[in-house]
Amino acid sequence: MGFAGNHVLGIQAENASWNLGSKKSTSGVRPKSPADTRARDSRSAASSPENTRQNRTIPLNAAAAGSPSAAPTSVEAVQTSMATTATPWLSIANGKLSYHKDSQGNRIPDFSQVGYHAGDASIPAVAVKQTVAAKAAGDDTARIQKAIDAVGATGKPGAVLLGAGTFRLSGTLALDYSGVVLRGSGRTGSTQTMLRGTGGPHTLINVGASAGAPVRVGSKLAVKDSYVPVGAISLNVTGAAAGLKAGDTVIVQRPQEANWITALGMDKIPARADGSPISQWTAGAGQQFERTVRAVSGTKVTLDVPLTNALESTYTHATVWKYTFAQRISEAGVENLAANGSAMEADASWLDGGYFASGLVNVDRAQNSWVRNVTATRFGSAFNLGPQALRVSLLKTWSLNESVPQDITAQPAAYTNSGQQNLVSGCRVTGSNLHAWTQQARVPGPNVFTDCSATNTGTRIFDAGPHQRWSSGTLYDRMTTTGKILLVDRGAAGSGQGWAGANDVMYNCGTGSYLVENPPTAHNWAIGNTGTKSAAPAGHVLGEYQDANSALPASLYLEQLTERQAAG
């Protein structure tokens, strides 16, 4: 594609030693399937972006200084544009990446701090503590769960090894202890460990606590900057940063407020052609960026990971607050196995949306954890990262022959991410009438999908990209698909998904076709991609397109990771 080859180390090498204190979910309730989350707002092909978007003026970052007095009251009132500049957004200077900034300081973010320990530690080879052999018949859920609980009860790291052969799961395995790994004997061949879902559609493995959420400690500190740009790692709070110190975990919250929704036009989403109801966007908690404090100096707070959405006093009252999350587990993993969900298709609920509930692995309320070397065959929603998944790696995972009825009009996703600082690398998707990889609503970045492929094996819908309601800061890096990658306003799709993604980067991807649009108040970037460039609908503005350059690296993620680690 005209890019230079990367000269970097592999992604998150394996087999390192580590230590931790084991921690189990404090709730005794087994986790439910995440099907409701995955199914939300999936709708018909007739409601795809191309068919539902209506002409309307698209404003771009109108509040140049972030002045509250400049707050617009309608889409039409917001006309100031951050037009595509002749200066490349990304270039090489003195052997390193160089980033162009717009007039407000927004730039392509650093995406390198994602996945297991932000890419700075190797995934360990955890010692086996329990072994479970395959049996010729009968359900295996309870006896595998018993082995997981036995390892978890020790409070020490340990793996449950499943022998070669077939294991039948009518229920969901709960991997809700820190340090516990579920490991198969092999993904293929004579040593293959095969998990077969039986009964009604459900998720076979849940990684993470069954309950819990971040708990605020102390007061919320108001952000006093009029504008904190995309890519920034520091901000100022009103008064001294009372109670904050280096090492504290904080949430930078950007509430979703009414005047910002109006500026986006998301309170006037056009009606669906089929007459189905539209849910206009409403004010709410918005995005919550989990960060660690690097330094505090007076009112200035420096963070470990860049912000992937601007904090504009014109549109939001951003705050910073310290938090704890006692229930969230860590250092848990699933690895080296295969699974098949085809038997669940026999259940009557499968055709009635049950395919959304047919999943292999859900990870939520877990951090610094992983799924690697796993093949899922005939699942509707194979891999899901929930909203409380933090720094999770999915490495060399495949979702093959996706389990989707070809006559339905509500498509599931093979890979769904709702968390932050997560990495999906080396994934593979085959099937038709589905979304290959997606981001859900109000997802705070950064997140990275890299080196994945997706092949449409049929004739129905096959696309990828952010799915709904303003996720921000996702890098789609060196992805290939026979379908479409869309970073767009999805308009009335679903129940009113609207602007799906902001400050996303599509980098060195090969596609059947692609379309990248600039949302109001944000950018989306398309750099060095191949495939048919689709035209933006009338009233919409193309994103920041930049052609391939042989000096640029083949992988933006790997180059950013290499440069950050070299800098120390």
C-alpha positions as CSV (number, residue, x, y, z in Angstrom):
1,M,0.0,0.0,0.0
2,G,3.0,2.3,-0.3
3,F,4.0,2.2,3.3
4,A,7.4,1.3,4.7
5,G,7.8,-1.9,6.7
6,N,7.7,-1.7,10.4
7,H,10.9,-2.4,12.3
8,V,9.3,-3.1,15.6
9,L,8.9,-5.9,18.1
10,G,5.8,-8.2,18.1
11,I,2.7,-7.3,19.9
12,Q,2.7,-8.2,23.6
13,A,5.0,-11.1,23.7
14,E,4.2,-14.1,25.8
15,N,5.7,-16.2,28.7
16,A,6.8,-13.6,31.3
17,S,6.7,-14.0,35.0
18,W,4.4,-11.9,37.2
19,N,2.9,-11.6,40.7
20,L,-0.3,-10.4,42.1
21,G,-2.7,-10.9,45.0
22,S,-5.7,-12.9,43.7
23,K,-9.1,-11.3,43.8
24,K,-12.6,-12.7,43.2
25,S,-15.8,-10.9,42.3
26,T,-17.5,-10.0,45.5
27,S,-20.9,-10.9,44.2
28,G,-22.1,-14.5,44.3
29,V,-24.4,-14.0,41.3
30,R,-23.2,-15.6,38.1
31,P,-23.0,-13.1,35.2
32,K,-25.7,-12.9,32.7
33,S,-25.2,-13.0,28.9
34,P,-24.3,-9.7,27.4
35,A,-26.7,-10.3,24.6
36,D,-28.9,-7.3,25.4
37,T,-25.9,-4.9,25.1
38,R,-24.8,-6.5,21.8
39,A,-28.2,-6.4,20.3
40,R,-29.0,-2.8,21.2
41,D,-29.9,-0.7,18.2
42,S,-29.1,-3.2,15.5
43,R,-31.6,-2.7,12.8
44,S,-32.4,-3.4,9.1
45,A,-30.3,-3.0,6.0
46,A,-32.9,-0.5,5.0
47,S,-31.7,1.7,7.8
48,S,-28.0,1.7,6.8
49,P,-26.3,5.1,6.6
50,E,-26.6,5.3,2.8
51,N,-30.4,4.9,3.0
52,T,-31.3,6.9,6.1
53,R,-29.2,10.1,6.2
54,Q,-31.0,13.2,5.2
55,N,-29.4,16.4,3.9
56,R,-28.4,18.8,6.6
57,T,-25.6,21.2,7.2
58,I,-22.6,19.7,9.0
59,P,-20.7,22.1,11.3
60,L,-17.1,21.5,12.2
61,N,-15.7,22.7,15.6
62,A,-17.4,26.1,15.6
63,A,-16.3,27.2,19.0
64,A,-12.8,28.2,18.1
65,A,-11.8,29.4,21.5
66,G,-14.2,27.3,23.5
67,S,-16.0,30.4,24.8
68,P,-19.3,29.6,26.5
69,S,-20.8,32.8,25.1
70,A,-20.2,31.4,21.6
71,A,-22.4,28.3,22.1
72,P,-24.5,27.7,19.0
73,T,-28.2,26.9,19.3
74,S,-28.7,24.9,16.1
75,V,-26.8,23.0,13.5
76,E,-27.4,25.8,11.0
77,A,-25.7,28.3,13.3
78,V,-22.5,26.4,13.5
79,Q,-20.6,27.1,10.3
80,T,-17.0,27.6,11.1
81,S,-15.0,24.8,9.5
82,M,-11.8,23.0,10.3
83,A,-11.4,22.3,6.6
84,T,-8.9,19.7,5.4
85,T,-5.5,21.2,5.4
86,A,-2.8,20.9,2.8
87,T,-0.3,20.1,5.5
88,P,-0.2,16.3,6.2
89,W,-1.6,15.3,9.5
90,L,1.0,12.6,9.8
91,S,4.6,12.7,8.5
92,I,8.1,11.6,9.3
93,A,10.7,14.1,10.7
94,N,14.1,13.1,12.0
95,G,13.1,9.4,11.8
96,K,10.0,9.8,13.9
97,L,6.3,10.4,13.5
98,S,5.4,14.1,13.3
99,Y,1.9,15.3,14.0
100,H,0.1,18.3,12.5
101,K,-2.3,20.1,14.8
102,D,-5.3,22.2,13.8
103,S,-5.9,25.7,15.1
104,Q,-7.3,24.4,18.4
105,G,-4.4,22.0,19.0
106,N,-6.3,18.8,18.0
107,R,-4.1,16.0,16.5
108,I,-4.1,12.3,15.8
109,P,-3.8,10.8,19.3
110,D,-1.1,8.4,20.5
111,F,-2.8,5.0,20.5
112,S,0.1,3.0,21.9
113,Q,-1.1,2.5,25.4
114,V,-3.7,-0.2,24.8
115,G,-4.1,-3.8,25.7
116,Y,-2.5,-5.9,28.4
117,H,-0.5,-3.5,30.6
118,A,-0.6,-0.9,27.8
119,G,1.7,-3.1,25.7
120,D,4.6,-2.7,28.2
121,A,4.5,-6.2,29.7
122,S,4.4,-9.7,28.3
123,I,1.4,-12.0,28.8
124,P,2.5,-14.7,31.3
125,A,2.6,-18.5,31.0
126,V,0.6,-19.3,34.1
127,A,1.3,-22.6,35.8
128,V,-1.4,-25.3,35.6
129,K,-3.1,-25.9,38.9
130,Q,-6.2,-28.0,37.8
131,T,-6.8,-30.3,34.9
132,V,-10.2,-31.3,33.5
133,A,-10.4,-34.3,31.1
134,A,-13.0,-34.6,28.3
135,K,-15.8,-37.1,28.8
136,A,-17.8,-38.9,26.1
137,A,-21.2,-37.5,27.1
138,G,-22.9,-35.1,29.5
139,D,-22.8,-31.5,30.3
140,D,-19.4,-30.2,31.5
141,T,-20.3,-26.7,32.7
142,A,-20.4,-27.6,36.4
143,R,-17.2,-29.6,36.6
144,I,-15.2,-27.0,34.7
145,Q,-16.6,-24.3,37.0
146,K,-15.6,-26.3,40.0
147,A,-12.0,-26.4,38.8
148,I,-12.1,-22.6,38.2
149,D,-13.4,-22.0,41.7
150,A,-10.8,-24.3,43.2
151,V,-8.0,-22.3,41.7
152,G,-9.6,-19.0,42.5
153,A,-10.0,-20.0,46.1
154,T,-6.3,-20.3,46.6
155,G,-5.8,-16.6,46.0
156,K,-2.8,-17.4,43.8
157,P,-2.4,-17.4,40.0
158,G,-3.2,-20.6,38.3
159,A,-4.5,-22.1,35.1
160,V,-7.3,-24.7,34.6
161,L,-6.1,-26.9,31.7
162,L,-8.8,-28.6,29.6
163,G,-7.7,-31.8,28.0
164,A,-8.0,-32.6,24.3
165,G,-11.5,-33.5,23.2
166,T,-15.0,-32.0,23.4
167,F,-16.6,-30.2,26.3
168,R,-20.4,-29.4,26.2
169,L,-21.6,-26.2,27.9
170,S,-25.2,-25.6,28.5
171,G,-24.3,-22.7,30.9
172,T,-21.9,-19.9,31.2
173,L,-18.4,-20.4,32.8
174,A,-17.7,-17.5,35.2
175,L,-14.0,-16.6,35.2
176,D,-14.4,-14.0,38.0
177,Y,-11.1,-14.4,39.9
178,S,-7.9,-12.4,39.4
179,G,-5.0,-14.5,38.1
180,V,-7.1,-17.5,36.9
181,V,-6.6,-18.6,33.3
182,L,-8.8,-21.1,31.3
183,R,-6.5,-22.9,28.9
184,G,-7.2,-25.5,26.3
185,S,-4.7,-28.1,25.1
186,G,-4.8,-26.9,21.5
187,R,-6.7,-24.9,19.0
188,T,-6.5,-27.4,16.2
189,G,-5.3,-30.9,15.4
190,S,-5.2,-33.9,17.6
191,T,-4.7,-31.9,20.8
192,Q,-7.7,-29.6,20.1
193,T,-9.9,-28.6,23.0
194,M,-13.4,-28.0,21.6
195,L,-16.2,-26.2,23.6
196,R,-19.7,-26.9,22.2
197,G,-22.5,-24.6,23.2
198,T,-25.7,-26.5,23.9
199,G,-29.3,-25.5,24.7
200,G,-30.5,-22.0,24.1
201,P,-28.2,-19.3,22.8
202,H,-25.9,-18.0,25.5
203,T,-22.3,-16.8,26.1
204,L,-20.0,-19.7,27.0
205,I,-17.4,-17.8,29.0
206,N,-17.7,-14.6,31.0
207,V,-14.4,-13.0,32.2
208,G,-14.7,-10.5,35.0
209,A,-16.8,-9.6,38.0
210,S,-20.5,-10.1,37.8
211,A,-21.3,-6.7,39.4
212,G,-19.6,-3.4,40.3
213,A,-18.8,0.0,39.0
214,P,-16.3,2.8,39.6
215,V,-16.9,4.6,43.0
216,R,-16.0,8.3,43.3
217,V,-13.6,9.2,46.1
218,G,-13.8,12.9,47.2
219,S,-15.2,15.8,45.2
220,K,-15.4,16.4,41.5
221,L,-12.9,19.0,40.3
222,A,-14.1,21.2,37.4
223,V,-11.9,21.5,34.4
224,K,-11.2,25.2,34.0
225,D,-9.6,25.2,30.5
226,S,-11.9,26.6,27.9
227,Y,-10.6,24.0,25.5
228,V,-8.6,20.8,26.0
229,P,-7.8,19.4,22.6
230,V,-7.8,15.8,21.3
231,G,-4.4,14.2,22.1
232,A,-3.8,16.3,25.2
233,I,-2.4,14.6,28.3
234,S,-2.8,17.6,30.7
235,L,-5.5,19.9,31.9
236,N,-6.2,22.4,34.6
237,V,-8.8,22.2,37.3
238,T,-10.4,24.9,39.3
239,G,-8.3,25.7,42.3
240,A,-5.4,23.4,43.4
241,A,-5.8,19.8,42.4
242,A,-6.9,19.0,46.0
243,G,-6.3,15.4,47.0
244,L,-4.8,14.3,43.7
245,K,-1.3,12.9,43.5
246,A,0.8,10.8,41.0
247,G,-0.5,7.2,40.8
248,D,-4.2,8.1,41.5
249,T,-6.8,6.6,39.2
250,V,-9.1,9.3,38.0
251,I,-12.0,9.6,35.6
252,V,-12.1,12.6,33.3
253,Q,-15.8,13.0,32.6
254,R,-17.3,14.8,29.6
255,P,-21.0,15.0,30.2
256,Q,-23.2,14.9,27.1
257,E,-25.1,18.2,27.2
258,A,-28.1,19.6,25.3
259,N,-26.3,22.3,23.4
260,W,-23.7,19.9,22.1
261,I,-26.4,17.5,21.0
262,T,-28.0,20.4,19.1
263,A,-24.7,21.4,17.5
264,L,-24.5,17.9,16.2
265,G,-28.1,17.9,15.0
266,M,-28.7,14.8,17.0
267,D,-31.9,16.2,18.6
268,K,-33.4,16.4,15.1
269,I,-32.5,13.0,13.6
270,P,-34.8,12.5,10.5
271,A,-37.5,9.9,10.7
272,R,-36.9,6.4,9.5
273,A,-38.4,5.5,6.1
274,D,-40.3,2.5,7.7
275,G,-41.9,4.7,10.3
276,S,-40.1,3.0,13.3
277,P,-39.6,5.3,16.3
278,I,-36.5,7.5,16.6
279,S,-34.8,8.1,20.0
280,Q,-33.3,11.6,19.7
281,W,-30.1,12.0,21.7
282,T,-30.6,13.3,25.3
283,A,-28.3,14.8,27.9
284,G,-26.5,12.3,30.1
285,A,-23.3,11.2,31.8
286,G,-21.4,11.1,28.5
287,Q,-17.9,9.7,28.2
288,Q,-15.8,8.8,31.2
289,F,-12.1,8.4,30.5
290,E,-10.2,6.3,33.0
291,R,-6.7,7.6,33.5
292,T,-3.8,7.5,36.0
293,V,-2.3,10.7,37.3
294,R,1.3,11.1,36.2
295,A,2.0,14.4,38.0
296,V,0.3,17.3,39.7
297,S,1.6,20.9,39.7
298,G,-0.8,23.6,41.1
299,T,-3.9,23.4,39.1
300,K,-2.3,21.3,36.3
301,V,-3.0,17.6,36.2
302,T,-0.9,15.4,33.8
303,L,-2.4,12.1,32.8
304,D,-0.8,8.9,31.5
305,V,-2.9,8.4,28.4
306,P,-4.1,11.1,25.9
307,L,-7.7,12.2,25.7
308,T,-9.5,11.2,22.5
309,N,-12.3,13.8,22.7
310,A,-11.9,17.5,23.2
311,L,-13.2,19.1,26.4
312,E,-15.0,22.3,25.2
313,S,-16.5,24.6,27.8
314,T,-18.9,25.7,25.1
315,Y,-20.4,22.3,25.1
316,T,-19.7,20.5,28.3
317,H,-18.9,20.9,32.0
318,A,-16.0,18.5,32.3
319,T,-14.7,17.3,35.6
320,V,-11.9,15.1,37.1
321,W,-12.6,12.8,40.0
322,K,-10.7,10.1,41.8
323,Y,-12.2,6.6,41.9
324,T,-11.8,3.1,43.1
325,F,-13.2,-0.1,41.5
326,A,-12.8,-2.9,44.1
327,Q,-14.7,-5.5,42.2
328,R,-12.8,-5.3,38.9
329,I,-10.5,-8.3,38.5
330,S,-7.1,-8.6,36.6
331,E,-4.7,-11.0,35.1
332,A,-7.4,-13.4,33.9
333,G,-7.2,-15.1,30.5
334,V,-8.7,-17.5,28.0
335,E,-6.4,-19.2,25.6
336,N,-5.5,-22.1,23.2
337,L,-8.9,-23.6,22.4
338,A,-11.8,-23.7,19.9
339,A,-15.5,-23.5,20.3
340,N,-18.6,-24.2,18.2
341,G,-22.0,-22.7,18.7
342,S,-24.0,-24.4,15.9
343,A,-26.1,-26.6,18.2
344,M,-27.7,-23.4,19.7
345,E,-29.2,-22.7,16.3
346,A,-31.7,-25.5,16.9
347,D,-33.3,-23.5,19.7
348,A,-36.5,-21.7,18.7
349,S,-35.2,-18.3,20.0
350,W,-32.3,-18.3,17.6
351,L,-34.3,-16.9,14.7
352,D,-36.0,-14.4,16.9
353,G,-32.9,-12.5,17.8
354,G,-31.3,-15.3,19.7
355,Y,-28.2,-15.2,17.5
356,F,-27.2,-12.0,19.4
357,A,-27.0,-14.0,22.6
358,S,-24.8,-16.7,20.9
359,G,-21.3,-15.7,22.1
360,L,-18.1,-17.3,23.0
361,V,-16.3,-14.8,25.3
362,N,-17.5,-11.7,27.1
363,V,-15.0,-9.6,29.1
364,D,-16.3,-6.9,31.5
365,R,-15.2,-5.5,34.8
366,A,-11.7,-6.9,34.1
367,Q,-8.4,-5.2,33.4
368,N,-5.0,-6.3,32.2
369,S,-6.5,-9.5,30.9
370,W,-6.5,-11.4,27.7
371,V,-8.1,-13.8,25.2
372,R,-5.6,-15.4,22.8
373,N,-5.3,-18.2,20.2
374,V,-9.0,-18.9,20.2
375,T,-11.2,-19.9,17.3
376,A,-15.0,-19.4,17.5
377,T,-17.1,-21.1,14.8
378,R,-20.9,-20.5,14.3
379,F,-21.5,-17.8,16.9
380,G,-23.6,-14.7,16.3
381,S,-21.6,-12.4,18.6
382,A,-18.4,-14.3,19.3
383,F,-16.3,-11.7,21.2
384,N,-17.5,-8.9,23.4
385,L,-15.6,-6.3,25.5
386,G,-18.0,-4.6,27.9
387,P,-18.0,-1.0,29.1
388,Q,-15.8,-1.8,32.1
389,A,-13.2,-3.7,30.2
390,L,-9.9,-1.9,30.6
391,R,-6.6,-2.7,28.9
392,V,-7.7,-6.1,27.6
393,S,-6.0,-7.8,24.7
394,L,-7.7,-10.1,22.1
395,L,-4.8,-11.7,20.2
396,K,-5.1,-14.1,17.3
397,T,-8.8,-14.8,17.8
398,W,-11.0,-15.9,14.9
399,S,-14.8,-15.7,14.4
400,L,-15.6,-18.0,11.5
401,N,-18.8,-18.8,9.6
402,E,-20.8,-16.4,11.8
403,S,-24.1,-17.8,13.0
404,V,-26.5,-15.3,11.4
405,P,-29.8,-16.0,9.6
406,Q,-29.5,-14.6,6.1
407,D,-33.1,-13.3,5.9
408,I,-33.0,-11.1,9.0
409,T,-32.6,-7.4,9.1
410,A,-30.9,-6.8,12.4
411,Q,-27.2,-7.6,12.1
412,P,-25.0,-8.7,15.0
413,A,-21.3,-8.0,15.3
414,A,-18.5,-10.6,15.4
415,Y,-16.4,-8.3,17.6
416,T,-17.9,-5.6,19.8
417,N,-16.0,-3.2,22.1
418,S,-17.6,-0.9,24.6
419,G,-14.5,-0.5,26.9
420,Q,-11.3,1.5,26.7
421,Q,-7.6,1.1,26.1
422,N,-8.3,-2.3,24.6
423,L,-6.5,-4.0,21.8
424,V,-7.8,-6.4,19.1
425,S,-5.0,-7.8,17.0
426,G,-4.8,-10.6,14.5
427,C,-8.6,-11.2,14.4
428,R,-10.3,-12.9,11.5
429,V,-14.0,-12.8,10.5
430,T,-16.0,-14.8,7.9
431,G,-19.7,-14.8,7.2
432,S,-22.4,-12.5,5.9
433,N,-25.2,-10.2,7.1
434,L,-23.1,-8.9,10.0
435,H,-20.8,-6.2,11.3
436,A,-17.3,-7.5,11.5
437,W,-15.9,-5.3,14.3
438,T,-17.7,-2.4,16.0
439,Q,-17.6,0.2,18.8
440,Q,-20.7,0.9,20.8
441,A,-22.2,4.1,22.2
442,R,-20.1,6.8,24.1
443,V,-17.0,4.6,24.1
444,P,-14.0,6.5,25.5
445,G,-10.8,5.8,23.7
446,P,-8.1,5.0,22.9
447,N,-8.9,1.6,21.4
448,V,-7.1,-0.3,18.6
449,F,-8.0,-2.9,16.0
450,T,-5.0,-3.9,14.1
451,D,-3.9,-6.6,11.5
452,C,-7.4,-8.1,11.2
453,S,-9.2,-9.5,8.1
454,A,-12.9,-9.9,7.3
455,T,-14.3,-11.8,4.3
456,N,-17.9,-11.7,3.2
457,T,-18.8,-15.2,2.3
458,G,-22.3,-14.3,1.1
459,T,-24.2,-11.5,-0.5
460,R,-25.7,-9.6,2.5
461,I,-24.5,-6.6,4.5
462,F,-20.9,-6.8,5.6
463,D,-19.3,-3.7,7.2
464,A,-17.1,-2.5,10.0
465,G,-16.5,0.6,12.1
466,P,-18.0,2.6,14.9
467,H,-21.7,1.6,15.3
468,Q,-23.5,4.3,17.2
469,R,-23.8,7.4,19.4
470,W,-20.3,8.9,19.5
471,S,-17.5,6.5,20.4
472,S,-14.2,8.3,20.2
473,G,-10.6,7.5,19.6
474,T,-10.4,4.2,17.8
475,L,-7.6,3.3,15.5
476,Y,-8.4,0.9,12.6
477,D,-4.8,-0.1,11.6
478,R,-3.8,-2.3,8.7
479,M,-7.2,-3.9,8.5
480,T,-8.5,-5.7,5.4
481,T,-12.0,-6.5,4.4
482,T,-14.0,-7.4,1.3
483,G,-16.8,-5.2,2.7
484,K,-17.0,-1.6,3.9
485,I,-15.4,0.4,6.6
486,L,-17.6,3.3,7.6
487,L,-16.7,6.2,9.9
488,V,-20.0,8.1,9.4
489,D,-23.2,9.6,10.6
490,R,-25.5,6.6,10.7
491,G,-28.5,8.9,11.0
492,A,-31.8,7.1,11.7
493,A,-30.2,3.6,11.6
494,G,-31.3,1.5,14.6
495,S,-33.3,3.8,16.8
496,G,-31.3,6.9,15.9
497,Q,-27.6,5.9,16.1
498,G,-26.4,9.2,14.5
499,W,-22.8,10.1,14.6
500,A,-21.1,6.8,15.3
501,G,-17.5,7.7,15.8
502,A,-15.3,10.8,16.3
503,N,-11.5,11.3,16.3
504,D,-11.1,7.9,14.8
505,V,-8.3,6.9,12.4
506,M,-8.5,4.5,9.5
507,Y,-4.9,3.8,8.6
508,N,-3.4,1.7,5.8
509,C,-6.5,-0.4,5.4
510,G,-7.6,-2.4,2.4
511,T,-11.3,-2.4,1.7
512,G,-14.0,-3.1,-0.8
513,S,-15.1,0.5,-0.1
514,Y,-14.8,3.1,2.6
515,L,-16.3,6.4,3.7
516,V,-14.9,8.7,6.4
517,E,-16.8,11.8,7.4
518,N,-16.0,14.7,9.8
519,P,-18.5,15.0,12.5
520,P,-19.4,18.4,14.0
521,T,-16.8,19.4,16.7
522,A,-14.4,16.6,15.7
523,H,-12.3,15.0,13.1
524,N,-12.0,11.6,11.6
525,W,-8.9,10.6,9.6
526,A,-8.3,8.3,6.6
527,I,-4.6,7.8,5.8
528,G,-3.2,5.6,3.1
529,N,-6.2,3.4,2.5
530,T,-7.1,1.4,-0.6
531,G,-10.5,0.5,-2.0
532,T,-13.3,2.5,-3.5
533,K,-13.8,5.9,-1.9
534,S,-17.5,6.4,-1.4
535,A,-18.9,9.9,-1.7
536,A,-20.3,11.8,1.3
537,P,-24.0,12.4,1.1
538,A,-25.2,16.0,0.4
539,G,-24.7,18.2,3.4
540,H,-21.9,16.0,4.9
541,V,-18.2,16.7,4.9
542,L,-15.5,14.2,4.1
543,G,-13.0,13.5,6.8
544,E,-9.3,14.2,6.7
545,Y,-8.0,12.1,3.8
546,Q,-4.3,11.7,3.3
547,D,-2.7,9.6,0.6
548,A,-0.2,6.8,1.2
549,N,3.4,7.8,1.6
550,S,6.3,5.4,1.4
551,A,8.0,7.1,4.3
552,L,5.1,6.3,6.7
553,P,5.2,3.1,8.7
554,A,3.1,0.1,7.7
555,S,1.4,0.1,11.2
556,L,0.7,3.3,13.0
557,Y,0.0,1.4,16.3
558,L,3.3,-0.5,16.2
559,E,5.3,2.7,15.3
560,Q,3.7,4.7,18.1
561,L,4.4,1.8,20.5
562,T,8.0,1.6,19.5
563,E,8.7,5.3,19.7
564,R,7.0,5.6,23.1
565,Q,8.9,2.7,24.6
566,A,12.2,4.0,23.1
567,A,11.6,7.3,24.7
568,G,11.3,5.7,28.1
